[in-house]
Amino acid sequence: MPAGEQRRSFGKLTGPQVTADVGDRSVICLPVGSLEQHGPHLPLNTDTVIAERFAARLAAHVADRHDLWVVPPVPYGLSPEHTWSPGTITLTIPLYAGLIEALVGEYLRATPARAVLIINGHGGNKGVLEALVHQLRRTHDAPICVANPASLGVAHREDDAAFPEVHAGNRETALMLALAPDHVRLDRLPDEPTTDLGRREEIQSIVLGRGTTWPWSSDDPAISAHGVIGGDPRRATVEHGQALVAAALDAGTDILDRLTPRID
């Protein structure tokens, strides 16, 4: 990790440094992820790695205008759709919501910082976090929001819309190639393509459709192959991942400008 990113690691501070270096205009940045299957080519902690490494890059990217401190990530999330797979660990909704609520409250109690940015690397956490952010705002009367790096990047770069990207496909693999290339094992993918255009309509209907919510599972052959729901990960490139990260960093800067006043 570059020195600029390491300097924004809250866990590396000593107790006295918290008082000296963290102020009331500082922002606590909490990465949250999951521990779940990500196909045969990505590790269980993919979402946590993406959230933590993007948060570190964002802290360095905005250092001249925002005092962002990246705290240790939450490595578990809500993953019931992947519990068919060995290694997937999921929390219950009350336990997860209570954990995030407790951590946000503790960081606001234990530091002078008055604003919180949650970086979410796992789509399955979105629904609860969207509701929870309202409650946290009312409870603590502090600026708070949730940013999803994968979605931020796509919002500014719609270049892979040919197939719905949900899980461990082309887009998520590209992000990992940009943020943690040593974690990617494309050699573990089977020879046959994971993308079947016949699944596109079903994915749109039961996973992405806004009109109805279904308890879908990533081992359903109607929407998935080998736990992958998305474009063929073998076509993922470092360049695509870097472009997604760059777009997400620009969007993250705009989010912080809206969340809290600049320090410059």
Disulfide bonds with the S-S distance in Angstrom:
none
